Amino acid sequence: MIDVPDDLVVNLRDHSGAAGRAFADALPGLAGRFLEEWGLRLDGASMSGMCALVLPVVREADGRRAALKLQMVDAETAGEPVALRVWGAAGARVVGLLGHDVATGAMLLERLDERRPLTGVADARVAVRVLAELLAQLVRVPAPSGMRRLEDAAVRMLEEAPVAVAGLTDVDERRLLLDCAAAVREVVGETGDRLLHWDLHYDNILAGRAEEGRAGEWVALDPKPLCGDPGFELFPALDNRFEASEVLWRFDLLSGVLGLDRERARAWTLGRVLQNALWGIRRGTPRLWPLHAEIARQLLGRD
């Protein structure tokens, strides 16, 4: 029996509607298919993120421990296998891709130590430095052709923002969101060509395993890749493990380690606030998330 966590089923249904419900219902059969076709046996309890089922497995052929990842293929996830291969070839510390089925998006991945996420590092400043150094490796790599583009997302955001802002009930938050859009408008003509992870937060960095030659390494996983400016990568490190007093320290550290122009990085980070706000407004949320509003205020120099 394949256990599909209830939280994953709810997330799929909430975020992808009928298609998500159908995918959740199909997961046990899909998992069984790839366990058989790829010669795998289960090696532990099911795990999940927001949209993927991850099964710890062992390859029968050689006894190698791995992880079977099953997720819906959409605009955000379609580029993941390509990105992992490109980063891996460039020597960046990303999870290894051992197998991929194009039709379903199923992936067989290197097994990392799921018991040791970067979130578990007690000193948040140490964790931020680890994330920054890993992110610097990733954004050094040019994006391959065919990757979704930040330019397209930015243009859509700027088209949507003037009308969408009316969905916010707080006048100050409307001004804040319009200022975020104005910042993006200043940089939208130069959206960059780097391969971006988009979602590099502390739970998407796990410790490597000694048996994989990864002892002492922190390894990135679960990208939602796109082509664009590295400044668009900083937001998750500010939002996750949020501390209001640390926002500007983290922003300056990240910008410095990545070698970014601070004003461009500020504009693209405000772009992430805009992106999240538009997502919420489409779903009927009438206020900005308080953490996101605070990040925007600090980056804009407001009390």
C-alpha positions as CSV (number, residue, x, y, z in Angstrom):
1,M,0.0,0.0,0.0
2,I,1.2,3.5,-0.9
3,D,0.4,6.1,1.7
4,V,-0.5,9.5,0.3
5,P,-0.3,12.1,3.1
6,D,-3.6,13.9,3.7
7,D,-1.9,17.3,3.6
8,L,-0.7,16.6,0.1
9,V,-4.2,15.6,-1.1
10,V,-5.6,18.8,0.4
11,N,-2.9,21.0,-1.2
12,L,-3.3,19.4,-4.6
13,R,-7.1,19.9,-4.5
14,D,-6.9,23.5,-3.2
15,H,-4.2,24.6,-5.7
16,S,-5.1,22.6,-8.9
17,G,-8.8,22.0,-8.6
18,A,-10.2,19.0,-10.5
19,A,-6.8,18.2,-12.1
20,G,-5.2,18.1,-8.6
21,R,-7.9,15.8,-7.3
22,A,-7.4,13.5,-10.2
23,F,-3.6,13.5,-9.7
24,A,-4.0,12.7,-6.0
25,D,-6.3,9.8,-6.7
26,A,-3.9,8.5,-9.3
27,L,-0.8,8.7,-7.1
28,P,-0.9,5.2,-5.5
29,G,-1.1,3.6,-9.0
30,L,1.6,5.8,-10.4
31,A,3.9,5.0,-7.5
32,G,3.3,1.3,-8.0
33,R,4.0,1.6,-11.6
34,F,7.5,3.2,-11.2
35,L,8.4,0.9,-8.2
36,E,8.0,-2.0,-10.6
37,E,9.3,-0.4,-13.8
38,W,12.5,1.0,-12.2
39,G,13.1,-2.0,-9.9
40,L,12.6,-0.2,-6.6
41,R,11.4,-1.2,-3.2
42,L,10.0,1.1,-0.5
43,D,12.5,2.0,2.3
44,G,10.5,4.1,4.7
45,A,7.4,6.3,5.2
46,S,5.9,8.5,2.5
47,M,7.0,12.2,2.5
48,S,5.5,15.2,0.8
49,G,6.0,18.9,0.1
50,M,3.3,21.3,-1.1
51,C,2.7,19.4,-4.4
52,A,4.9,16.3,-4.6
53,L,4.9,12.8,-3.1
54,V,8.3,11.5,-2.2
55,L,9.0,7.9,-1.5
56,P,12.3,6.7,0.0
57,V,13.3,3.7,-2.0
58,V,16.2,1.2,-2.7
59,R,17.2,0.2,-6.2
60,E,17.1,-3.6,-6.3
61,A,19.8,-3.8,-9.0
62,D,22.6,-2.2,-6.9
63,G,21.1,-1.5,-3.4
64,R,21.5,2.2,-3.9
65,R,19.1,4.3,-1.7
66,A,17.2,6.9,-3.6
67,A,14.0,9.0,-3.6
68,L,11.1,8.6,-6.0
69,K,9.4,12.0,-6.6
70,L,6.0,12.2,-8.2
71,Q,4.4,15.6,-8.9
72,M,2.1,17.3,-11.5
73,V,3.9,18.6,-14.5
74,D,3.1,22.3,-14.9
75,A,4.8,25.5,-15.9
76,E,6.7,25.6,-12.5
77,T,7.8,22.0,-12.4
78,A,8.4,21.1,-16.1
79,G,12.0,22.5,-16.1
80,E,13.2,20.7,-12.9
81,P,14.9,17.7,-14.5
82,V,16.7,19.9,-17.0
83,A,17.8,22.4,-14.3
84,L,19.1,19.6,-12.1
85,R,21.2,18.2,-15.0
86,V,22.6,21.6,-15.9
87,W,23.5,22.5,-12.4
88,G,25.0,19.1,-11.7
89,A,27.1,19.3,-14.8
90,A,28.4,22.7,-13.6
91,G,29.4,21.3,-10.2
92,A,26.7,23.1,-8.2
93,R,25.5,21.3,-5.0
94,V,22.1,20.1,-6.1
95,V,20.4,16.8,-5.6
96,G,21.4,14.2,-8.2
97,L,18.9,13.1,-10.9
98,L,19.1,9.3,-11.4
99,G,16.1,8.8,-13.6
100,H,13.3,10.8,-15.3
101,D,10.1,9.8,-17.1
102,V,9.1,12.6,-19.5
103,A,5.5,11.7,-19.9
104,T,4.6,11.8,-16.2
105,G,7.4,13.9,-14.7
106,A,8.4,11.1,-12.3
107,M,12.0,11.5,-11.0
108,L,14.4,9.2,-9.3
109,L,16.6,11.3,-7.1
110,E,19.7,10.9,-5.0
111,R,18.8,10.3,-1.4
112,L,19.6,13.1,1.0
113,D,19.2,13.2,4.8
114,E,15.6,14.3,5.2
115,R,16.2,14.4,9.0
116,R,18.7,17.3,8.6
117,P,17.2,20.3,6.8
118,L,19.0,23.7,7.0
119,T,16.0,24.8,9.1
120,G,17.4,22.7,11.9
121,V,20.5,24.9,12.2
122,A,19.7,26.9,15.4
123,D,21.7,30.0,14.5
124,A,19.6,31.7,11.8
125,R,22.6,33.8,10.6
126,V,24.7,30.7,10.0
127,A,21.8,29.2,8.0
128,V,21.5,32.4,5.9
129,R,25.2,32.3,5.1
130,V,24.9,28.6,4.0
131,L,21.9,29.5,1.8
132,A,23.7,32.5,0.3
133,E,26.8,30.5,-0.6
134,L,24.7,27.7,-2.2
135,L,22.6,30.2,-4.1
136,A,25.7,31.9,-5.4
137,Q,26.7,28.6,-7.0
138,L,23.3,28.2,-8.7
139,V,23.1,31.7,-10.2
140,R,26.5,31.5,-11.8
141,V,25.0,29.1,-14.3
142,P,23.3,30.4,-17.5
143,A,19.8,29.2,-18.1
144,P,19.4,26.7,-20.9
145,S,17.1,27.4,-23.8
146,G,13.4,26.7,-23.3
147,M,13.3,27.6,-19.6
148,R,10.3,29.8,-18.5
149,R,11.4,33.4,-18.3
150,L,11.2,36.0,-15.5
151,E,10.6,38.6,-18.3
152,D,7.3,37.0,-19.1
153,A,6.2,36.8,-15.5
154,A,7.2,40.4,-14.8
155,V,5.3,41.7,-17.8
156,R,2.2,39.9,-16.6
157,M,2.5,41.2,-13.1
158,L,2.8,44.8,-14.3
159,E,-0.3,44.4,-16.5
160,E,-2.3,42.9,-13.6
161,A,-1.2,45.1,-10.8
162,P,-3.2,48.4,-11.5
163,V,-6.5,46.6,-11.5
164,A,-5.7,43.9,-8.9
165,V,-4.6,46.5,-6.3
166,A,-8.3,47.5,-5.9
167,G,-8.8,44.0,-4.3
168,L,-6.9,45.2,-1.2
169,T,-9.0,46.7,1.6
170,D,-6.2,48.7,3.2
171,V,-5.2,52.0,1.6
172,D,-1.6,51.9,2.8
173,E,-1.2,48.4,1.4
174,R,-2.5,49.5,-1.9
175,R,0.2,52.2,-2.1
176,L,2.8,49.7,-1.0
177,L,1.9,47.3,-3.7
178,L,1.9,50.0,-6.4
179,D,5.4,51.0,-5.2
180,C,6.5,47.4,-5.6
181,A,5.1,47.5,-9.1
182,A,6.9,50.8,-9.8
183,A,10.2,49.2,-8.6
184,V,9.8,46.3,-11.0
185,R,9.0,48.7,-13.9
186,E,12.4,50.2,-13.5
187,V,14.2,46.9,-14.1
188,V,11.8,45.0,-16.3
189,G,13.8,45.8,-19.5
190,E,16.8,43.8,-18.2
191,T,15.5,40.6,-16.7
192,G,18.8,38.5,-16.8
193,D,19.8,35.2,-18.1
194,R,20.8,33.1,-15.1
195,L,19.3,29.8,-14.1
196,L,17.2,30.5,-11.0
197,H,15.8,28.1,-8.4
198,W,13.0,30.5,-7.3
199,D,12.2,28.6,-4.1
200,L,15.5,28.2,-2.2
201,H,14.4,28.3,1.4
202,Y,15.8,26.5,4.4
203,D,13.7,23.4,4.1
204,N,14.8,23.0,0.5
205,I,18.4,22.5,1.6
206,L,19.2,19.1,3.1
207,A,22.4,17.6,4.4
208,G,24.1,15.1,2.0
209,R,24.9,11.5,2.9
210,A,28.4,10.2,3.3
211,E,27.5,7.1,1.1
212,E,26.9,9.5,-1.8
213,G,30.2,11.3,-1.2
214,R,28.3,14.3,0.3
215,A,29.5,14.2,3.9
216,G,29.5,17.7,5.3
217,E,27.7,19.2,2.3
218,W,24.4,21.1,2.2
219,V,22.5,20.3,-1.0
220,A,19.7,22.2,-2.8
221,L,16.5,20.4,-4.0
222,D,13.0,21.1,-5.3
223,P,13.7,24.0,-7.7
224,K,10.9,25.7,-9.7
225,P,13.4,26.9,-12.3
226,L,13.3,29.9,-14.6
227,C,15.6,32.2,-16.5
228,G,16.2,35.6,-15.0
229,D,18.0,38.0,-12.7
230,P,19.5,36.6,-9.5
231,G,17.9,39.4,-7.4
232,F,14.6,37.5,-7.8
233,E,16.1,34.7,-5.7
234,L,16.5,36.5,-2.4
235,F,13.0,36.7,-1.1
236,P,12.6,33.1,0.4
237,A,15.6,33.7,2.6
238,L,13.9,36.8,4.1
239,D,10.4,35.3,4.3
240,N,11.3,32.0,5.8
241,R,12.4,31.9,9.5
242,F,11.2,35.5,9.4
243,E,12.7,38.0,11.9
244,A,11.8,41.7,11.3
245,S,15.1,42.9,12.8
246,E,17.1,40.7,10.4
247,V,15.5,41.6,7.1
248,L,18.0,44.2,6.0
249,W,21.0,42.3,7.4
250,R,19.9,39.2,5.4
251,F,19.3,41.2,2.3
252,D,22.7,42.9,2.4
253,L,24.5,39.6,3.1
254,L,22.7,37.8,0.2
255,S,23.3,40.7,-2.2
256,G,27.0,40.8,-1.2
257,V,27.7,37.1,-1.4
258,L,26.0,36.9,-4.8
259,G,27.8,40.1,-6.0
260,L,24.5,41.8,-6.9
261,D,23.8,45.5,-7.5
262,R,21.8,46.4,-4.4
263,E,19.2,48.5,-6.1
264,R,18.4,45.9,-8.8
265,A,18.2,43.2,-6.1
266,R,15.9,45.4,-4.1
267,A,13.6,46.0,-7.1
268,W,13.4,42.2,-7.9
269,T,12.8,41.4,-4.2
270,L,9.9,43.8,-4.2
271,G,8.8,42.0,-7.3
272,R,8.4,38.8,-5.3
273,V,6.2,40.7,-2.8
274,L,4.1,41.8,-5.8
275,Q,4.0,38.3,-7.2
276,N,2.8,36.8,-3.9
277,A,0.3,39.6,-3.4
278,L,-1.3,39.1,-6.8
279,W,-1.5,35.4,-6.2
280,G,-3.4,36.1,-3.0
281,I,-5.7,38.7,-4.5
282,R,-6.7,36.3,-7.3
283,R,-7.9,33.9,-4.5
284,G,-9.8,36.6,-2.7
285,T,-7.3,37.6,0.0
286,P,-8.0,41.3,0.8
287,R,-4.8,42.0,2.7
288,L,-1.1,41.6,2.1
289,W,0.6,38.9,4.2
290,P,2.0,40.8,7.2
291,L,5.5,39.4,6.8
292,H,5.6,40.4,3.1
293,A,4.3,43.9,3.8
294,E,7.0,44.3,6.5
295,I,9.8,43.2,4.1
296,A,8.5,45.7,1.4
297,R,8.3,48.5,3.9
298,Q,11.9,47.9,5.1
299,L,13.3,47.7,1.5
300,L,11.4,50.9,0.6
301,G,12.8,52.6,3.7
302,R,9.5,53.1,5.4
303,D,8.8,53.0,9.2
